[in-house]
Amino acid sequence: MKAAKDYIVFPLDVPDPERARSLVTLLSEHVGMFKIGLELFVRSGPELVRWITKAGSAKVFLDLKFHDIPVTVKRAMARAAELGVFFATVHCGESRAMLEAAVEAAGDRVNVLGVTVLTSVSSKDLVEAGYREAYFTDLRQLVMKKAAMAKRAGCSGIVCSGQEVQAVKTELGRDFQAVTPGIRPAGDQPADDQKRITTPAAAVDLGADYLVIGRPIRDADDPPAAARRIAAEISGALSGGR
């Protein structure tokens, strides 16, 4: 069983590579993984990824959400795999072939996660995007359709909100990884731009394997202490029956 802190994925959502390094140094003993997204990667590139992989025991989640023709995604994932990252993301999008290309390039070097429906997306957004009624009236149907496609393509798991985790585990198996953003600790529930949020304990109870938790830690007066409190909440959920 993973330690409670290993469930925590801390997103380095800062534009300054020096600030990112400072956060890694501050939190490396208190979280299990650091997530690098588009803004920081565009600014700092592979160099920062390599630095983090050598800086401590925490893993790296490269969250670039590849979405292109299969051959381009395959080449991009091959380069990502060379960086020693643990997770890398690909939008499930419209094409199973794109996901299969990413998985083929990753081999056994990196775990590919399919991005189903972003937690910032609402039913209204899906209406405007032209999705049919079955999907905008029940977002879980759309998540599950994309998740099933990701599993058939050989992905290690998906990114989904806490509201869909239980269905993912029930229908696709306990070994299919569920990485859950939109996490807010108990008693700290401002939604911000996230539409589908849940607490760390609730997400773990539902079966989430990793929790992406940024602002509640980064914006705290004492970020390591905030991470420890969240780990304690996760630990309580784990000892309660998982």
Backbone as a ProteinNet text record, in pm:
[ID]
protein_1_A
[PRIMARY]
MKAAKDYIVFPLDVPDPERARSLVTLLSEHVGMFKIGLELFVRSGPELVRWITKAGSAKVFLDLKFHDIPVTVKRAMARAAELGVFFATVHCGESRAMLEAAVEAAGDRVNVLGVTVLTSVSSKDLVEAGYREAYFTDLRQLVMKKAAMAKRAGCSGIVCSGQEVQAVKTELGRDFQAVTPGIRPAGDQPADDQKRITTPAAAVDLGADYLVIGRPIRDADDPPAAARRIAAEISGALSGGR
[TERTIARY]
84.2	0	87.7	50.9	125.5	110.2	212.9	200.1	101.2	38.9	-63.5	-9.2	112.9	168	188.1	204.3	228	104.2	-11.5	-132.2	-134.4	-54.4	-62.3	24.9	-38.9	30.6	22.5	137.7	139.3	171.2	78.6	104	191.5	295.4	385.4	330.6	218	150.9	206.5	333.4	402.1	481.8	499	569.5	720.7	769.2	910.8	979.6	1079	1146.1	1215	1262.1	1324.7	1221.2	1102.1	993.1	955.8	955	924.9	1028.6	1156.1	1260	1246.8	1210.1	1190.8	1077.9	968.9	856.3	893.2	969.6	1013.6	1099	1191.7	1277.2	1194	1094.7	1011.2	921.2	871.3	764.8	805.5	927.9	966.5	947.9	954	935	789.2	701.1	562.2	460.2	503.3	413.2	480.2	398.9	453.6	494.7	442.3	467	450	527.3	512.8	461.7	362.6	303.8	352.7	402.4	446.7	350	289.4	192.5	250.3	161.2	202.3	283.1	235.2	301.1	446.8	470.3	606.5	694.2	635.6	716.3	757.8	665.8	701.6	813.9	811.9	914.1	1046.1	1039.6	1161.6	1203.8	1110.1	1143.7	1193.2	1256.8	1302.1	1403.7	1477.7	1581.5	1523.8	1411.8	1351.1	1299.3	1242.6	1194.5	1310	1420.7	1537.1	1586.1	1582.9	1628.5	1540.6	1409.5	1318.8	1335.9	1355	1370.7	1495.7	1591.6	1715.2	1717.1	1612.9	1616.2	1570.7	1505	1454.4	1373.1	1293.4	1217.7	1084.6	1037.1	909.3	918.1	810.3	804.1	756.8	761.3	719.6	603.3	503.3	384.9	390.7	413.8	423	284.5	219.6	79.9	69.5	102.5	98.8	-24.4	-100	-227.6	-212.4	-128.1	-106.5	-239.7	-255.5	-376.8	-342.3	-313.7	-271.5	-290.4	-243.8	-252.9	-165.6	-200.7	-129.7	21.5	73.9	218.5	288.8	227.1	286.5	283.5	170.9	160.8	260.8	276.7	372.4	514.4	552.3	687.9	705.3	602.1	610.2	619.5	539.8	544.6	678.6	738.8	871.2	972.9	964.3	1055.6	1024.2	895.3	858	910.5	903.3	948.7	1097.5	1173.4	1317.4	1350.6	1253	1278.2	1265.5	1220.1	1209.8	1088.1	981.8	861.4	778.6	692.7	608.8	477.6	411.1	286.3	304.4	231.5	218.2	75.9	19.8	-120.9	-142.9	-254.1	-301.1	-452.1	-504.4	-649.1	-710.5	-817.4	-886.9	-941.3	-990.5	-1028.5	-1122.6	-1096.8	-1186.8	-1128.6	-1003.2	-933.8	-866	-913	-843.8	-703.4	-686.8	-555.6	-451.5	-492.5	-400	-353.1	-446.2	-409.9	-318.2	-349.6	-267.2	-125.5	-113.1	19.5	99.3	32.6	100.8	147.4	60.9	95.3	211.5	209.1	317.5	451.1	451.7	576.1	623.4	528.8	565.2	630.6	585.7	638.2	620.7	726.5	719.9	794.5	817.6	896.6	811.6	688.9	602.8	459.4	380.4	239.7	155.1	80.9	-1	-139.3	-180	-313	-397.4	-518.5	-612.6	-686.3	-696.3	-772.8	-914.9	-1012.6	-1150.1	-1223.5	-1277.5	-1347.5	-1286.3	-1233.4	-1168.5	-1265	-1212.2	-1299.4	-1355.1	-1303.5	-1359	-1478.6	-1505.1	-1611.3	-1745.5	-1846.9	-1982	-2074.6	-2193.9	-2293.1	-2322	-2325.7	-2350	-2241.2	-2116.7	-2006.6	-2028.3	-2075	-2095.6	-2210.4	-2312.1	-2421.9	-2367.7	-2288.5	-2233.5	-2137.6	-2074	-1979.5	-2049.4	-2180.3	-2254.9	-2271.6	-2240.8	-2258.9	-2408.3	-2441.1	-2580.7	-2629.1	-2760.6	-2823.1	-2778.3	-2758.7	-2720	-2592	-2502.9	-2374.9	-2380.4	-2454.2	-2455.2	-2551.9	-2643.2	-2730.4	-2667.1	-2569.1	-2500	-2354.3	-2271.4	-2130.1	-2059.8	-2106.5	-2040.5	-2047.5	-2155.2	-2163.7	-2051.1	-2023.9	-1916.7	-1780.3	-1759.5	-1633.8	-1612.2	-1715.6	-1701.3	-1676.2	-1738.7	-1715	-1569.1	-1516.8	-1377.8	-1282	-1317.7	-1233.6	-1224.4	-1335.9	-1334.3	-1246.6	-1253	-1167.6	-1020.4	-989	-850.5	-800.8	-886.2	-842.9	-820.9	-911.9	-894.3	-765.7	-727	-604.5	-477.8	-493.6	-377.6	-326.1	-400.3	-357.3	-354.6	-269.8	-260.3	-377	-440.3	-551	-599.9	-675.8	-733	-724.7	-748.1	-771	-921.8	-981.4	-1126.1	-1155.6	-1274.3	-1310.6	-1351.1	-1359.2	-1399.4	-1538.3	-1621.1	-1757.7	-1764.7	-1658.4	-1659.6	-1571	-1493.6	-1395.6	-1459.8	-1565.7	-1626.3	-1673.8	-1736.6	-1782.5	-1664.8	-1557.5	-1438	-1383.3	-1371.5	-1317.8	-1410.8	-1539	-1636.2	-1639.6	-1638.9	-1656.9	-1527.2	-1415.9	-1290.6	-1183.1	-1209.6	-1116.7	-1034	-997.7	-922.2	-782.9	-726.7	-590.4	-582.8	-697.3	-699.1	-691.2	-581.7	-549.7	-644	-685.1	-769.6	-695.9	-662.1	-594	-696.7	-715.8	-830	-788.1	-816.1	-797.6	-923.9	-928.1	-1046.2	-1062.1	-950.1	-952.6	-942.6	-1030.8	-1027.6	-1040.6	-949.2	-957.6	-1089.9	-1127.7	-1250	-1245.1	-1353.3	-1359.4	-1300.5	-1250.6	-1189.8	-1241.5	-1361.4	-1427	-1459.8	-1374.4	-1402.2	-1382.9	-1477.3	-1472.8	-1371.9	-1343.9	-1255.7	-1303.6	-1213.3	-1255.5	-1288.2	-1287.7	-1321.1	-1471.1	-1536.8	-1680.1	-1715.2	-1626.3	-1659	-1549.4	-1570.3	-1467.9	-1509	-1409.6	-1435.9	-1323.2	-1340.8	-1237.8	-1137.5	-1017.8	-921.2	-976.3	-1037.9	-1089.9	-1197.2	-1287.7	-1394.7	-1339.1	-1240.8	-1182.7	-1114.2	-1040.1	-973.4	-1076	-1179.3	-1285.9	-1347.9	-1359.7	-1421.4	-1327.5	-1195.5	-1099.9	-993.4	-985.3	-882.4	-742.6	-654.6	-517.8	-421.6	-449.9	-366.3	-458.2	-422.2	-502.5	-418.3	-465.4	-394.6	-442.1	-350.6	-386.6	-285	-331	-239.9	-262.1	-364.1	-384.9	-397	-465.4	-474.5	-338.2	-238.9	-104	-22.3	-19.8	65.3	29.4	-100.2	-143.5	-153.6	-118.5	-123.3	-8.8	-27.2	80.5	201.5	175.5	281.4	253.3	304	271.9	306.2	424.3	449.4	346.7	307	206.4	72.4	36.8	-87.4	-83.7	31.3	45.8	33.9	91.7	82.5	-61.8	-136.9	-277.4	-358.1	-330.9	-400.9	-362.1	-234.1	-190.2	-259.2	-277.9	-347.2	-492.5	-557.3	-694.4	-699.6	-602.9	-596	-571.2	-479.6	-448.6	-572.2	-653.3	-775.9	-869.9	-878.7	-963.9	-910.7	-778.6	-718.2	-740.6	-726	-743.4	-889.9	-977.9	-1120	-1175	-1087.4	-1140.1	-1081.1	-993.7	-934.1	-814.6
-120.2	0	125.2	222.8	348	422.6	498	589.2	698.7	758.7	859.6	974.1	1017.9	1131	1096.4	968.1	928.5	941.2	960.2	987.9	1131.5	1217.4	1360	1395	1451.2	1504.7	1657	1720.9	1866.5	1928.6	2010	2073.4	2197.5	2201.1	2316.5	2421.8	2480.4	2578.7	2718.4	2733	2861.2	2885	3011.4	3038.4	3043.3	3057	3080.2	2950	2904.4	2779	2783	2899.6	2907.9	2889.9	2945.9	2923	2775.5	2711.4	2568.5	2487.9	2519.8	2448.2	2469.9	2591.5	2620.8	2536.3	2522.4	2441.4	2294.1	2247.4	2107.3	2081.7	2170.3	2156.1	2160.1	2248	2265	2144.3	2083	1983.2	1840.1	1819.5	1687.5	1574.7	1606.2	1502.8	1488.4	1569.9	1573.7	1536.3	1520.1	1477.9	1365.8	1293.6	1180.1	1209.6	1319.4	1346.5	1495.5	1545	1681.7	1679.3	1762.2	1769	1894.2	1875.5	1987.1	2001.4	2118.6	2145.2	2229.9	2277.4	2346.8	2473.3	2557.7	2686.6	2669.6	2585.5	2568.5	2495.7	2397.7	2323.6	2412.7	2498.8	2590.9	2683.5	2723.7	2815.8	2743.7	2623.3	2559.7	2433.5	2368.6	2253.8	2131.9	2039.7	1914	1929.9	2039.4	2056.7	2049.6	2116.6	2115	1975.9	1906.8	1770.4	1683.1	1690.2	1608.7	1646.1	1775.1	1820.1	1760.9	1762	1710.3	1559.9	1486.6	1341.6	1304.5	1396.3	1370.2	1434.6	1515.3	1595.9	1522.8	1409.8	1337.2	1217.5	1166	1043.8	1070.6	1194.5	1225.1	1204.2	1152	1124.7	1249	1238.5	1349.5	1305.6	1389.6	1372.4	1482.4	1443.5	1540.5	1555	1666.5	1686.8	1783.9	1734.5	1818.9	1791.1	1689.8	1660	1658	1568.5	1557.7	1534.3	1600.1	1585.4	1627.8	1528.8	1557.9	1431.3	1430.8	1308.7	1201.2	1072.5	966.1	968.4	993.2	987.7	1097.8	1215.4	1324.5	1294.3	1241.8	1204.9	1094.5	1000	890.8	945.5	1037	1093.8	1177.1	1253.7	1335.4	1248.7	1140.9	1053	982.5	947.5	885.3	978.5	1106.7	1202.9	1219.4	1219.9	1230.4	1111.4	994.4	873.4	878	950.3	961.5	1043.7	1119.4	1210.2	1142.4	1019	948.4	985.8	1032.8	1069.9	945.6	956.3	843.1	841.5	957.7	971.7	1073.2	1053	1154	1145.1	1258.1	1261.5	1281.1	1222.6	1237.6	1258.4	1356.5	1372.3	1249.5	1198	1087.3	1132	1254	1312.9	1226.7	1220.5	1153.5	1023.4	991.8	885.8	785.7	662.8	556.9	534.4	553.4	534.9	627.9	749.5	843.3	789.9	735.5	678.5	557.8	473.4	354.6	393.6	499.3	546.1	593	663	709.7	592.3	493.2	375.7	299.1	286.1	215.2	285.5	417	491.7	489	486.9	486.8	356.6	245.5	116	94.2	46.2	27.9	139	250.9	358.5	464	483.7	586.1	537.3	572.6	534.5	641.5	602	695.4	707.4	831	859.6	927.9	879.5	946	1056.2	1172.7	1282.8	1273.5	1253.3	1230.4	1362.4	1417.6	1546.1	1635.2	1748.8	1837.4	1876.4	1890.1	1922.9	2064.6	2144.8	2279.1	2278.5	2164.4	2155.4	2128.4	2204.4	2188.1	2133.7	2098.1	2050.8	2158.1	2283.7	2393.6	2397.5	2372.8	2372.4	2263.9	2147.6	2036.4	2065.3	2133.4	2174.4	2264.2	2362.4	2457.3	2389.1	2280	2208.4	2109.9	2092.9	2008.8	1863.9	1830.4	1693	1661	1535.3	1495.5	1493.8	1492.7	1512.3	1410.1	1285.5	1181.7	1216.9	1291.8	1325.9	1454.6	1554.5	1677.6	1670.9	1575.2	1558.3	1466.2	1388	1298.4	1288.7	1375.7	1380.9	1247.2	1168.6	1040.4	948	958.2	875.1	907.7	1034.7	1075.5	1033.9	1054.8	1012.8	863.5	784.5	639.5	594.4	660.2	624.3	648.2	763.7	794.9	705.8	676.2	589.4	449.5	396	263.2	261.1	368.2	377.2	379.9	454.2	460.9	324.2	250.1	117.1	24.6	27.2	-57.7	-23.6	102.6	145	107.1	61	18.6	120.6	229.7	329.6	269.9	326.3	279.7	327.2	435.3	489.9	617.5	693.5	817.3	925.7	1047.4	1160	1183.5	1184.1	1206.1	1270.2	1328.8	1389.5	1283.1	1322.9	1230.2	1174.5	1245.7	1200.3	1079.6	1055.5	942	825.3	842.2	740.6	605.5	604.4	477.4	398.6	465.8	398.5	346.1	423.5	379.6	251	247.2	128.4	8.6	31.9	-77.3	-137.2	-51.8	-98.8	-136.5	-74.9	-96.3	-166	-187.9	-267	-184.2	-245.5	-176.2	-137.9	-210.8	-182.5	-67	-24.2	88.7	216.3	289.6	401	520.3	579.1	698.3	811.9	914.3	1032.3	1145.2	1202.1	1290.4	1431.9	1528.8	1670.7	1723.3	1854.8	1914.1	1872.5	1859.9	1815.8	1936.8	1942.6	2047.4	1981.4	2009.9	1949.6	1980.5	1896.2	1918.3	2056.4	2131.4	2265.8	2373	2335.8	2433.4	2404.1	2455.2	2413.5	2524.5	2627.2	2721.5	2651.6	2665.7	2589.1	2645.6	2777.4	2839.2	2804.9	2758.1	2723.1	2575.3	2503.3	2362.2	2345.7	2266.8	2247.8	2121.2	2021.8	1894	1862.5	1902.8	1890.7	1789.5	1743.4	1651.3	1663.7	1603.7	1608.6	1494.9	1506	1396.2	1264.8	1269.1	1146.5	1083.2	1165.8	1111.7	1049.9	1115.6	1062.7	928.5	918.1	792.1	684.1	718.9	622.6	566.8	651.7	610.3	527.1	531.3	449.4	523.8	656.3	732.2	685.6	676.8	630.7	745.6	861.3	980.2	1102.3	1201.7	1322	1443.9	1522.3	1642.5	1757.3	1807.4	1908.7	2021.3	2139	2250.7	2365.7	2447	2570.3	2551.3	2448.8	2433.1	2416.3	2367.9	2355.3	2479.4	2516.9	2627.8	2760.1	2784.9	2913.1	2915.1	2805.6	2799.9	2880.7	2927.6	2999	2908.1	2778.1	2679.8	2561	2564.3	2457.4	2316	2291.1	2155	2109.9	2200.6	2165	2134.9	2210.9	2185.6	2048.7	2015	1883.3	1772.6	1794	1692.6	1675.4	1784.5	1773.7	1693.8	1719.3	1645.1	1497.7	1470.3	1331.1	1262.8	1337.2	1280.5	1248.4	1336.6	1309.7	1184.7	1171.5	1052.8	927.5	938.7	825.7	778.1	874.4	837.6	760.3	802.8	732	591.8	580.4	448.9	351.8	400.9	314.2	280.1	353.1	327.8	217.7	153	39	9.9	97.7	65.1	-24
0	0	0	-83.8	-86.4	45	80.9	194	157	257.8	232.5	147.5	174	98.3	-49.1	-80	-218.2	-306.3	-243.7	-319.8	-372.6	-312.4	-343.3	-464.3	-565.9	-682.1	-672	-660.9	-648.5	-783.2	-838.6	-968.2	-954.5	-1031.7	-1031.3	-1128	-1089.5	-1174.4	-1149.6	-1178.4	-1164.5	-1292.7	-1333.4	-1458.3	-1444.4	-1323.3	-1297	-1257.5	-1333.2	-1298.6	-1162.9	-1121.4	-989.5	-878.9	-898.9	-803.6	-800.9	-916.6	-922.7	-844.5	-863.3	-790	-639.5	-600.7	-459	-401	-475.2	-428.4	-421.5	-517.5	-514.5	-390.4	-363.9	-245.6	-117.9	-113.2	5.4	30.3	-78.1	-63	-98.4	-137.6	-188.2	-87.4	41.2	143.8	185.1	127.7	174.7	67.6	-56.3	-163.4	-241.3	-318.2	-391.2	-533.5	-588.4	-729.4	-758.4	-853.4	-901.7	-1045.6	-1071.5	-1205.2	-1276.3	-1396.8	-1479.9	-1596	-1606.5	-1711.6	-1823.2	-1906.5	-2028.4	-2002.2	-1909.5	-1888.7	-1847.7	-1747.9	-1697.3	-1798.3	-1869	-1965.7	-2082.5	-2127.2	-2235.5	-2191.8	-2066	-2014.4	-1988.3	-1932.3	-1881	-1954	-2022.2	-2104.2	-2028.7	-2100.6	-2041.6	-1928.6	-1928.7	-1826.5	-1685.7	-1663.7	-1530.9	-1496.2	-1594.4	-1569.6	-1522.1	-1590.7	-1552.2	-1413	-1380.7	-1248.6	-1139	-1159.3	-1056.8	-1039.7	-1148.2	-1137	-1057.6	-1051.9	-977.8	-839.6	-809.6	-686.8	-562.6	-578.1	-461.8	-505.2	-413.3	-442	-511.6	-511.3	-574.7	-726.6	-783.2	-926.5	-1003.1	-1135.6	-1220.8	-1309.5	-1314	-1397.1	-1503	-1627.6	-1736.9	-1799.9	-1770.4	-1808.1	-1924.8	-2043.5	-2162.9	-2249.6	-2215.4	-2282.9	-2434.8	-2484	-2628.4	-2700.7	-2813.6	-2894.8	-3036.5	-3121.1	-3257.8	-3340.1	-3462.1	-3541.9	-3476.4	-3493.7	-3421.8	-3435.8	-3555.7	-3573.9	-3494.6	-3486.7	-3409.7	-3261.3	-3213.1	-3071.7	-3037.7	-3127.3	-3103.6	-3086.3	-3172	-3164.4	-3038.1	-3003	-2881.6	-2756.6	-2752.7	-2635.7	-2624.5	-2736.2	-2732.7	-2668.1	-2698.2	-2636.8	-2487.9	-2452.5	-2311.3	-2232.7	-2292	-2222.7	-2191.8	-2273.7	-2251.1	-2126.8	-2075.8	-1963.5	-1827.3	-1825.2	-1697.6	-1615.2	-1681.1	-1607.6	-1577.9	-1476.5	-1436.2	-1513.7	-1524	-1598.3	-1710.9	-1819.8	-1925	-1978.8	-2015.6	-2054.4	-2203.7	-2248.5	-2386	-2378.5	-2450.6	-2456.7	-2524.1	-2466	-2532.3	-2667.1	-2673	-2799.8	-2881.7	-3012.2	-3105.2	-3160.2	-3126.7	-3199.4	-3106.1	-3110.7	-3037.6	-3093	-3222.7	-3284.7	-3224.4	-3188.2	-3125.8	-2990.6	-2911.9	-2782.2	-2799.5	-2894.1	-2918	-2960.3	-3038	-3079.6	-2959.2	-2866.9	-2746.6	-2661.1	-2644.4	-2563	-2625.7	-2757.2	-2825.1	-2802.7	-2813.9	-2795.3	-2651.2	-2557.7	-2415.4	-2373.2	-2431.4	-2391.5	-2242.5	-2178	-2032.5	-1958.9	-2029.2	-1968.8	-1898.8	-1943.7	-1885.1	-1890.3	-1790.5	-1783.6	-1852.5	-1953.4	-2030.3	-1966.2	-1941.8	-1887.9	-1994.9	-2011.9	-2100.6	-2025.6	-2085.3	-2027.2	-2083.3	-1995.8	-2039.8	-2059	-1952.2	-1956.9	-1850	-1888.4	-1792.9	-1680.8	-1557.7	-1444.3	-1452.8	-1542.7	-1562.8	-1657.3	-1721.1	-1820.4	-1751.6	-1791.1	-1738	-1845.8	-1805.3	-1901.9	-2007	-1963.8	-2058	-2165.1	-2124.6	-2221.3	-2327	-2282.4	-2375.3	-2471.9	-2422.2	-2510.5	-2621.1	-2582.3	-2679.4	-2777.1	-2730.9	-2817.4	-2910.4	-2894.4	-2986.8	-2944.9	-2819.6	-2772.7	-2762.4	-2778.2	-2770.9	-2626.3	-2611.5	-2480.4	-2376.8	-2416.6	-2320.6	-2247.4	-2312.4	-2252.1	-2171.2	-2215.7	-2136.9	-2019.3	-2020.2	-1903.1	-1798.9	-1838.9	-1746	-1789.7	-1733.4	-1772.4	-1754.7	-1657	-1633.2	-1753.6	-1831.4	-1951.8	-2049.1	-2063.9	-2154.9	-2099.8	-1969.6	-1907.6	-1926.9	-1900.8	-1910.2	-2054.5	-2149	-2289.6	-2327.2	-2285.5	-2315.6	-2235.3	-2110.7	-2027.5	-2086.5	-2133.2	-2194	-2318.8	-2397.6	-2516	-2475.5	-2368.6	-2321.1	-2276.6	-2207.1	-2162.4	-2281.2	-2377.8	-2495.7	-2571	-2564.4	-2633.2	-2557	-2432.7	-2354.1	-2255.9	-2233.7	-2135.8	-1994.7	-1910.5	-1772.1	-1687.6	-1729.9	-1653.6	-1717.7	-1640.3	-1690.9	-1584.7	-1629.6	-1540.3	-1538.8	-1420.1	-1409.4	-1275	-1261.6	-1134.1	-1033.7	-905.8	-801.5	-822.3	-894.6	-917.3	-1009.7	-1085.1	-1177.6	-1134.8	-1029.1	-991.6	-964.2	-886.7	-847.4	-969.7	-1064.7	-1185.6	-1267	-1273.6	-1346.5	-1286.4	-1154.7	-1088.5	-1102.7	-1092.6	-1102.2	-1242.6	-1343.4	-1479.9	-1550.3	-1510.2	-1582.9	-1501	-1372.3	-1291.4	-1195.1	-1083.6	-979.8	-1026.2	-1121.6	-1166.5	-1265.8	-1317.4	-1410.6	-1327.8	-1343.5	-1254.6	-1273.8	-1162.1	-1164.8	-1095.8	-1171.7	-1119.9	-1115.7	-996.8	-974.7	-938	-1025	-990.8	-924.3	-902.3	-841	-696	-623.9	-484.2	-392.5	-295.1	-193.5	-56.4	37.2	171	239.2	333.3	410.5	475.3	461	518	430.3	311.9	220.3	80.3	48.8	-73.1	-173.9	-190.1	-299.5	-433.9	-521.6	-646.4	-746.3	-742.1	-839.9	-980.9	-1068.6	-1203.5	-1216.7	-1104.7	-1106.7	-1082.8	-1167.1	-1155.4	-1078	-1078.4	-1017.2	-915.7	-789.7	-687.4	-581.4	-502.3	-392.8	-291.7	-174.1	-71.2	-91.3	-32.1	-42.6	11.3	128.7	189	101.4	49.6	-34.4	-161.5	-223.1	-346.5	-322.7	-212.5	-180	-148.5	-74	-44.3	-171.7	-273	-398.2	-485.1	-453.7	-528	-603.6	-588.1	-659.8	-619.9	-717.8	-693	-667.2	-726.1	-707.2	-707.3	-624.7	-609.3	-646.3	-741.3	-781.5	-692.5	-608.9	-509.2	-516.8	-562.5	-581.2	-487.4	-515.3	-440.3	-288.7	-238.8	-92.9	-25.6	-99.9	-45.7	-78.3	-204.5	-249.6	-183	-162.4	-108.7	43.2	108.1	254	314.4	437.8	507.2	528.2	547.7	568.7	476.4	352	256.4	303.6	364.8	413.8	517	605.1	705.8	639	536.7	464.6	397.2	338.4	276.1	379.9	496.5	602	649.1	659.7	700.7	598	470.1	365.5	370.5	391.9	404.4	521.9	629.9	745.8	711.5	633.3	590.2	502.2	413.4	327.5	411.5	508.1	594.5	670.4	716	785.2	694.3	568.4	474	445.2	432.4	407.5	522	643.5	760.6	784.2	714.1	731.6	642	566.9	493.3	357.8	305.5	175.6	191.9
[MASK]
++++++++++++++++++++++++++++++++++++++++++++++++++++++++++++++++++++++++++++++++++++++++++++++++++++++++++++++++++++++++++++++++++++++++++++++++++++++++++++++++++++++++++++++++++++++++++++++++++++++++++++++++++++++++++++++++++++++++++++++++++

